[in-house]
Each structure stands twice: as structure tokens, then as C-alpha cells.
């Protein structure tokens, strides 16, 4: 089979690789589509370590072979791949919260070869956990790759009462910021604003006719001033930090109305993750601060429902599709904010 192989940081070559054969309990998928995400970019540059030469974790595929002992998985059926695989024994795994596995979860595309290849294996532990998520016949292969990032946003916003929210601000106009905003809209938030420092990015989102109410260039306009004027000084109900800029957490907290919710969706650089915040803002305004770390099966199922029902129009988010042979070109396009790319898909 062909695969995009990491030869060394920054050097990826598409070449022949041994086609895997499923062992007992394993499933072999023909990769139908695999999307490139920001974490993949960091791995390919050598900024983040993985244990395998083939990455890619936003995957849709078709089952083409079953190892002995596999039940409940249909040959020829299409599935999305749940990335996170827990230990299966700790208290969090026992309640199907593998994303919070107390022994540290492992993941497809990190500890097992991923989807930038013609074929991939779902290991037995993933099969047993239920990491193959059936997708509707109405859903395209490209749309199915969005189940993984959308599920993460669903998980991150699950505890926030978006049905009651009048105003939501999302920092970050990339695909994760967009998906967080779409989840907010799908759940009933009245007004969603996307803030980003790139006018090119904001112009792209406007061009895609997404259902957002405001786009604010936060490099040119003070978020605090804009929110104060727009809400008559009240503040917004929800802020989502979907950009890895730690100062946005403190800024976002200042934007919140009383009883407001702050979601820290983006991880911060491990070399410098700390910042000062005014704890009295949390205390006196009874603010709610939430973390977000990947997702689990319930979130994929909800993501599949939102897309297949048309509640979220995933097809409008896919701006580029490349063959595996053009993998390096796809990576370049996806990393260039002026390229007009939002979601870039590889179809092996």
C-alpha cells in the first residue's frame, strides 16, 4: 500500500509500505478519507512526538478484513474512527471517559499507525472499546472525517447551557473555532461571534456563508471594548478559547457576564502554559471555567447525528481535497492562512 511516511522531522515521503493484516480481534480498514489537523502539522514538523511513522487521526474508512473473534463489525460497512483508546481498567475508563484515562490514553495516529495511508488497523483494544463509529449512508467520506474534531467540540461544550445563551464569543477562526461556534448555534445560542487576528481567515469564513452573527478582527479591535459596546456593558454568556494563546484566557474572563462560562478548549504550549488571572472575577461574578480534552464515543454519536441530520452542514467546511500522492502539497496549503483553506482532506 501507499502511505505518507515520516522519515525525519519535516521530511515526509509517500512510498510503498507493508499492507497490514488484522490479527485476532483486529479490524482492517480501507481509508476512505483522512483530514489534516493542526496537531498533525506539529507532529510533521517534529514539534510533537509520536511513536509511529504514519499519522492522521480524523479518519473515515470501510471494513475490508476482520481478524478472528471480531463480532459486531460488518464487512463492507463504513465507520469513523474514534481516536482515543483508554486503558480499560481505571475508574474513568469504567464510565466510558477514556479521554480522562488515569493511566494516560493512547491514540490512533500517535501510538498506532494512522490514516494517511491506503489501509490501517484498528487494534483489538480499540475494537473492544467500540472505537469504530458507524456513519450514515447520507454522509460523505469527507464529512465523516469531521466527526473527530466535532466530537471534541461537543465534549468541550457539553456542560455549558448553550440553550440559554444569548451571546457566545469564540477566539480562533480555524476549523476548531468554527466547529465550536457551530455546536453553539446547533444547541440554540442566539448570537455567535468569531474573533481572530487574521482578516484573511475572517474573510474566508464570511465567504463560506457560515451561520455566525459577527466577525471581529481582534488585532484591530479591542475585544473588551467591542463586547462592552455590543452588550451594553453586560458581557457575554460564553467565551471559547480555541486558539493556543494563553493571554486569551484572562481576556476571555473579562468578557463574561455574571454566571458566564469560559471554555479553555485549546491546549497551551507546555514550555510556557501559565498566566496571571484575576481570581476575584471568578469569585464575585460566579464564573464557570471548563477544560476540554479530546472526546469519547458518546460525543462521536452526537456528532454523527448533527451532521447526518443536517443540523451542522459539514460539507461547507471542506475547502480542499488531495490524493495521497499530493500529501506534502496538502500540508503546505493547510498551513498557509492565505491559501483559503479551512478543512483539507486526503483521499488515499
N, C-alpha and C positions, 0 to 999 in steps of 0.2 A: 504494500500500500504506500501511498504518498503521505508525508507528514511534514509539518514545519518544525524543524529540529533546532533547539538552542545549542549551538556549537560552543559559544562562549558569550559573555555579556555583550549585547549589541550586535551579535552575528547570528542570524537565523537563516538556515538553508532549507529549502523544500527539496526533499530527496526520498528515496525508497527506504522503507522501514519495515521490519517484520510484522506481518499482519497477526494480531493476537488471536489466540484460540481460547475459548472460555473453559476454565477448569470447573470442577464441581461447584455448584452454587452460583456460578458467574453468568453474566449475560453479555453477548457481543452485540454492539450497536453499529450500524452503518450511520455515520454522522451526516445528517441532512443539512445542518447549518450550525454555525458557532459564531457568536458575536465577540468582538474585541471590546474589552473594557479598560478603564484607567489602570486597574491593578495589573492587568496583563502588560500594559506599557511599562510599568515599573519593573516587572519581572524580566521582560525582554531587554531592558537597559541594564540589568544587573543590580538594581536598587533594592530588590526584594528577592529573598532566596526561596527556591522551590527544590523539591527532591527529584524532579523528573525532567526529561528533555522536551516533553510535549505539553504545552499548557493549553488554556482555553476551558472555561467552565460555564459559559452561557450556551447550553447545548440542546439541540433537538435532534432526535435520531430514530431510526427504525430497527427493530429487533430482527437480527438475521441468524442468530445461533444461540442455543441455550446449553449451559453446562448441565451435567446430570444433577437431578434433585431439585431443579428450579420449578416452582409452581406459581400460578397466578400471573405469569407474564406471557403475553401472546406473541407468537411468531408473526412477523409482518406488521405488527402494530407500532404506532408512533408514540414516543414518550419524550417529555422534557426531563432533564437530569437535575435532581437535587444535589447541590454541590457538597454540602456539609454532611460529614459522617461522624457520629459520636462514638464513644467507647462502648455504649450499650449497657453499662453496668452502674454508672454513677446515679445519684438522685435526680439530676436534671435530665439525663437520658431516659430515666424511668418514666418521666412525664412528657416525653417527646419534645424536650427543649435541647436538642443536640447542639444548637448554636451556642449554648452556655455549658457545654460538657466540662465537668470539673477536672477531667484528665486531659483536656485540650482536644478539640475536634480536629479531624483530618479532612482533606477536601480533594475532590476531583480537580485535576489540573495543578495540584500542589504536591500531593503525596502519591497520586495515581495519575498516569498519563491522561491528558485531557482531549479536547475536541478539535484541535487544529490538525486533524488527520482524517483519513477516509474511514477509519474504524477505531473504536475504543471499547474498553472493557468496563462494565460496572462490576466492581468486586462483590464477593459474597456478602460481606458485612453491609454494603450499601443495598444490595438486593433485599436482604433480611430486614433492613431498616425501612424499606419502602421508598427508596430514592429514585424510582422510575415513576414519573407522574404522567398518567395518560392525558393526551391532548385531543381536543375535539377535531373532527374531520373538517369543521368550518375554519380552523386555524391554520394559517400557512406555516411552513418551516421557519421562515424569518420571524413571524410573530411569536412562535413558540420559544425562540431564544430569549425573548423578553420576560419570560416567566421568572427567571432567576433574579434579575435586578428589580423587577416589580415586586416580587415576593419580599425582598429585603425592605422595600419602602412600606409595604403593608405591615410587616413586622414592626418597623420603627415607629409607625403611627398608630398601631393597634390600640394603645391605651389612651390616645388623645381623643376627646369628644368632638370630632370634626363636624358631626351632625348639628352641633350647636354653635359652631364657629362662624362669626361674621367676617372676620378678616384673617388671612394667612399670608405670611411673608416667607419666601424661600430664598435663601442665599445660595446661588450657584445655578447657572443656566445650562449645565451639561445634562446628560441623559438622566442622572440620578436626581438632580434638582427638578427636572421636568416630570419624572415619574412620581416623585413626592407630591408635586403640585397636582398631578392628575388624580392621585389617590384622594387628596383633599377634596377636589371637585366631585369625584365619584361618590364620596361619602356625604356630600351635602354642604361643604363650606361655601359661603356666599361669594366671597371675593378672594382671589389668589393673585399675589404679586410675585414676580420673579425679579430678583436683584442680581446683577452681575457686573463685573468691571469691564467686560468685553462688549463693545457695541456691535461687533460682528456677530457675536453669539446671540444677542438680543434680537438683532435684525433677522437672523435665521429663524428664530422661534416665531416671530411675527409672520414670516413668510410661510411657515408651516401651518398657519391658522389654528394654533392650539387654543384651547378654551380658557386662557388666562385673561385677567382683567387689567393688569398693569405690568409694564416692563420698565425697570428703573436702572439706569447706569449708575452704580454706586461709586464709581470712580469720579463722577462729575457731580453727583447729587448726594448730600448727606442723608443716610437712611433715617437718622433720628429726626431731622428736620422734615423729611418727606412724610414720615409716619405721623408726626405731630400735626402737620397741616391737613393730612388726609383724614385723620380720625378725630379731628377737633380736640387733640390733646389726650384722648383716652388711651391710645395704644392699640396694638393688635392682639388677637386672641392666641395665635400660634406663630411661632418662628421655627423654621427648619434650617439648620446649618448643614448644607450639602456641599460644602467646599472645605478643603483641608487647610483652613486659615484660622488659627486659634483665636485671633483677636475678634473674630466674628461672634464668638460665644458671648463675650462681655457686651458687645454692641447689641446682639440679639436680645439679651436680657433687658436692656434699656428700652427696647421697642415694645415690650409686652404690657398689656393692660393687667389690671389686678386679676388674679386667678388664671393667668395665662400659662401657656405650655411652650417649653423650649425643647426641641428635639436635636440632640447632637448626633446627627447621622454620620457625618464624615469622621474618620479617624485622623488624628493629628500626627505629625512627624514624631517618631519615637525618640529622636535625638533632642527634641525640644517641645514637649507636649503641655507644659504648664503655663498658666497665665493668671493674673490677678483679676478677681471679680468682687463686686460689692455684695457681700452675703446678706446685707440688710434688705436688698431688693427682693431676695427670695423670702426673707422672713416677714417683712411688713406687707408685701403685696401677695403673699401666699402663692408664689410661683411654683410651677411644676417643671422639673428638669428630667429629661429622659435620655437614655442611651439607646443605641441601635447597633446590633451586631449580627449581620447575616440573616438567616431565616430558616424555617423548618417546614415540614410537609403541609401543615395547615395553611401556611402563607402561600405556598405554590398552588394549592387547590383554590384558594380565593383569587389568586392572580389569574388562573386559568378561567375562572368564572367571569371575572371582569372583562377579559379580552374576548372570550368566545361569545359573550352576550352583547358585545359592542359598547359596554359601559366605558371602556377605555379603548380608543381606536389606535391600536399598536402599529398598524401598517404605516400610519403617517409619520412615525418616528424613525423608520428605516430610510436612510438617505443614500446609502451606498451598499452594493453587493459585489464581492470579488470572488474569483476562483482561488483555490488553494495555491495555484502557481503564482498568483499575484499577491501573495501574503505580505511581502515587505512593502509593496505599494500601498496596500490597505492600511498597514500600521502607520505609514507616513501620513496618509490622508487623515486618519483618525486622530493623530496627534497635533494636527495643524488647525488652530482655531479659525483661520481664514479660509479653510477648504470647503466650508458649508456642510460639514459632516456632523450628524448627531449620533446615529447608530450605524455602525459599519459591520457588515455580516460577511463571513467566509462560508462559501458553499463548496465543500470538497468535491 
